[in-house]
Amino acid sequence: MAIQKSEAMRTLTAECQSEFNLLEKKIDDEIRRYYIGGGVRIDINQLPNEKVQNALEKVYREVGWEMSFYDDQREGAYVFLR
């Protein structure tokens, strides 16, 4: 049976899972350190691949955050949560 697109997007490879875990820890640490209400910007080295972005957005949305990824030529890559 053919795999559905939605199922393929949910499945993280070991490499993606490692990237997900590192970013999740960084994001959680930065939220604890800097969040005082409104939103919080978290600088990252580069945007994660689409599967990791989708997985992170899902996890944080489920606990009440809106998450957006940005990559600006002047400011670099970052995540914004509100």
Sequence and secondary structure as in RCSB ss.txt:
>XXXX:A:sequence
MAIQKSEAMRTLTAECQSEFNLLEKKIDDEIRRYYIGGGVRIDINQLPNEKVQNALEKVYREVGWEMSFYDDQRE
GAYVFLR
>XXXX:A:secstr
    HHHHHH   HHHHHHHHHHHHHHHHHHHHH  SS EEEEESS   HHHHHHHHHHHHHTT  EEEEEETTT
EEEEEE 
